[in-house]
Amino acid sequence: MPARSGRFLSTLLAGFAAYGLAGCDTAEPPARPPTERPEPPPAPPEPEPKAEAPESPPPPPSEESQYLRDYYRRLQVDLLAQGLLRGDGGGPDTPFTDSMLARNFVAIALFDESVPGTGQPLAEAKSARLRRWDGPIRMNVVFGDSLLPEQEVRDLASIRAFASRLSGLTGVPIAVEDKSAGAPNFHVLVLSEDDREAFEPHLRDLIPGIANSSVRAFMNLPPAELCLAIALAEGESSAYSQVVVLIRAEHPDLLRSVCVHEELAQAMGLANDSAQARPSIFNDDQEFALLTGHDELLLRILYDPRLRTGMTIEEATPIVQQIAGELVGGPV
């Protein structure tokens, strides 16, 4: 069964609803009438310290989830045996020029190959406006009940490290699991198949007003899709306001990293894939597992202040070519 590293959906959200919870205070108990003071009773013996109850292990995976664990483990082994899932960032065997970099940027950032919000493929790729974040990102990470605590620790460390790298490349402030930063607008969900099957109400709570088409794409994700990102903008804006990234908990370590790198980077605004882009993770051939030097330049172009969110392909292309020329003087 062929597998794609991920799917990126972009849709529009008309607005958000805000909800609040009233607090509940308990009243003081009424005062008792004064009486003669009795002799104080003897102090009770110190209770024996109770041993802390061990954390209950996660429930065993369902047959379907176990099948996916085995399938993705075999898939990773097969891809590595073919020399794919490279982690070297590109090298002498993957040169590119400034014109190639500009061409790849236009194909990845300024085109769509699927219907926004549904993931359904278009008969022909169509141009799109420049999409990106215009404000800080407040990222929260949600783990399903199926994960072991030690796996959660590793995943959170990986996501934090990559978010810091993205922030450095783009200049966008990214706060991970920082409750003081405000309400989250970037949700990273690490869920097993069993977790995901029950997650629809939680997804609707995270993103009030999310399109039903996006919910269906999340709930009906086929095994061939390794991960998923859904980006939302308010009204007709091209500035992202909310993002949901799904990473399958069944993945072995390297495929988990593939999903972290590709989906989080695409959710910065590099929404498309291109078969011509190399060395790049924005290419469904899965040659590269991790963000490459070429991809870092794509992110730097995307957030260059000479570009504006919402630019058309005609407006952005000459500026992109100029920036690419400054970043790459020739073959790299």
N, C-alpha and C positions, 0 to 999 in steps of 0.2 A: 504494500500500500504506500503510495507516495505521500510525503508530508511536506507541508509548507511551514516555514518558521513562524509565521504570524499573519494576522489579518488586522487591518486598521480601518475603522469606521469613523466617518466624520458626519456629524449631523447638527441641526440647529435646535436650540432650546429657547422657547419664547420668554420664559421667566422662571423665577424660583419662588416657592412659598416658604415663609419662615414660621416656625412653630416654637412655642415656649411652654414650659411646665411650671405651674405654680408650686411654691414650697408648702410644706406642711409642718406646722409647729405643734408640739405637745404642751398642754397646759401643766402648770405646777399642781401637785395633789393638794387638796384642801388641808388647812392646818388642823391639828387635833387639839381638843381643849386641854388646858393644863391639869396635870394630876400630880400626886405625890411621886417624887422621883424614886423608883425602885433601885435596889442594888444592881449594878451592872452584871450581866451574865458572864461567866468565864469565856475567855477568848477561844474560838474554835481552833482546832489543830490546823496547822498549815496543810493545804491539800498537796498530795503527791503530784509532781509535774507530769502532765500527760504527754505521751509521745505524739509528735506531729504525724497526722495521717498521711501516708504517702499519696502523691498525686496519682489519680487514676489514669491508666494508660489510655490512649485514644482507641476508639472502637476499631475492630479489625476491618480492613477494606472489603467492600463488596466484590463480587466476582468481576463486575465490569471494571472497577478501579484497579483490581489486581491484574486484569488483562492489560490495561493501559500501562501499568508499571513495567510489565514484562515487554510489551511492544516497544515502548520508548527506550528501554535499556538496549534491546536488540538494534533499534534504529541508530542509536548513538554509536554502537560498535560498528555497524555497517558503514556509516558515514565516515568514521575515522579510518576504517580500512581502505576507503576510496581516496584518502588524502584530503577529505573535506573537513569542515569545522576548524579551519586554521585559526590560531590565536596569535599569530605573529604581527598582525597589523598591516600586512603588506610588505613587500621587499623588492629587491632588484628584478624579480620576475614579474612584477606588476607595476610597470611604469605608467604614468599618466601626465598629460600636459594641461596647461591652463584651459585650452579650448575643450578638452575632454571633461575637466572638472566643471566648467560652466554648463556644458551640455547635460551632464549628469544631474547637476543641481536643478536645472529647468525641468527635467523629466521627473525628478523625485519630489520637488517642492511645488511645482506649478502645473501638475496634471493629476487627474483622477482616473482610475481604471475601474471603479465600482460606483454604484449608486450610493450617494451619501446616506448614512444611517442604516443601510441594509447589508452592505457587503456584496450585493449581487453584481456580477461583472457587467460592465458596459460592453456593447458591441465594438466600440472604438473609444480609446482614451480621449478625454476632453480636458481642455485647459481649465485651471482653477485659479482663484486669487491666492495671494501669499497668506499663509496661515501661520500664526505663532502666538506666543504669550506676550501680552503687553504689561503684565504685572507679576508680582511674586507668586511662586508656587508653594503651596502648603500641602505637603505630602503625608498621607497616613497609610500605614501598611496593615492589612487585615489578614489574619491567618485562620484557616478553617480548623474545625475540631480534629481533623484527621492527622495534623502534624505533631511530631514529637517536639518537645521544648528545645532540644539542641538543634533541630533543623530550623526552627524559627529564629534562633540566635544567628545561625549562619546566613540565613536568607536576609534578615534585617541588616546585617553587616554588609552584605553584598549590595543591597539596594542603596544603603547610605553612601557607600563608597562611589557607586556609579552616579548617584544624584549629585554628589560633590563635583565629580568630573564634568558633568553636564553644565552645572552652574558656572564652573571656571571657563568653559568653552563659549558659553552664550552670554554670560553676564547677568542671567536671570537669577535672582535670589531663590534658593530652594531650601526650605526648612522641612526636615523629615521628623515626624513624630514629635513635634514641638507644640504642645497645647497652648502656649502663650502666643503663638503666631496668628491665631484666629482659626476660623472654620476651614477644614480641609477642602481643597479644590482639585486634588490629584490623588486618586484612590488606587492603590496597588493591592490586588486581591490574590493571595496564594491559596488556591482551593483545589481539593481533590474532586473527582467526579461526584462522589457522594455529597461533599459540601455544596457543590455548585447546584445540584438538583433541587436543593432546598433554599437557594439563595435569592430567588426572585423578589420576595418582599423586602429583603435587606437592600437589594440593588435599587428598588424604587424609593426606599427611604434615603439612601445615599444621594440620589439624584432625583428630587421631585420633578415630575414633568418629563422624564426621559421618554423618548419615543418608543412606542410598542415594537417597532421594527428593530431597534437596537436591543431591546430586552430579548426578543426572539433570537437574534444573532448570538447573544450571550448564553441563553438557555439551550440552544440547539447546536452548539459548537461540535462539529464532527471531529473524530479522532485525528484526521489528517491535519487539522489546524493545531499547531503546538501552543499558541497563545493568541491573545486578542487585545486590541486597544480600541476604545471608543472615545472620541473627542467631541465635545459639544461647545457651541458658541451661542450667545444670546441674540435672538432676532436675526438680522441680516449681517451681523458683525463677522469678521474673519479672525477676530482675536479669541483664542480659546478661553473658556470660563470654567469648564469642568472636564476631567479626564478620568476614565476607568480603565485600568490595565488588569487583565486576567492572566495569571501564570499557573499552569497546571502543577499541582503538588506531586503528581506521579513522575515528574521528570527526574532523571539522574542529574548529577551536578552540572555537567557541561551544557546540556540542553536547558537547564534552569538559567544559566548565564546567557545563553543565546536569547532567551525571552526577555530577560532583564535589559540587555543591551539594545535589542532591536525595538521592543515596544516602548521603552522609556524614551529612546532617541526619536522614534517616529512621533511620539506624543508631544515632542517639542515643535513639530511642524513639518517634518520630513515624511509626509504621509503616504507616499507612493513607493513602488519598487521599479527598478529598471534592469532589464537583462543585460544592458550595456555597461552598467556601473561596475567598475573593478579597479582596485580592491575595495569591496564594500559589503556591508551586511544588508544593504537595501537592494538585494538581488536574491531571487528565490532559488538560486543554484546551491546555496548553503556552503559555498567554498569557505567563507569566513564566519567564525562563530562570534567574534567580538569586534567592537568598534575599531575601525582602522584609521590610519593617518588621513586617508582620503575622506573618510566620514567626518573626522574632526573638522576638516576644512569646510565641508558642507554646512556644519552647524555654525561655524564662524561666519560664513557668508549669510546664512539665514538671519542672524541677529546683528549684522552690520547696520549701523544707524543710517546709512545711505538708503537702505530699503525701508519701505513702510508696509505695515500690515494692511492687507486688502489690495495691494498692487496687482494689476493684471500682468499677464505674461509679456505683453508688448511693453509695458512700463518698466518691468523688472529686468528683462533680459539684458539690455545694454549695460545696466549697472552691475549685474552679476558678472558679465564678461570682464568688466574693468576690475572688479574685486578679485576675480580668479587670476587675472594677469598679475596683480600685485602679490598674491599668495604663492603662485607657482610661475616661476620664470621660464620653465621648460620641463623636460622629463624629470620625474622625481624617482 
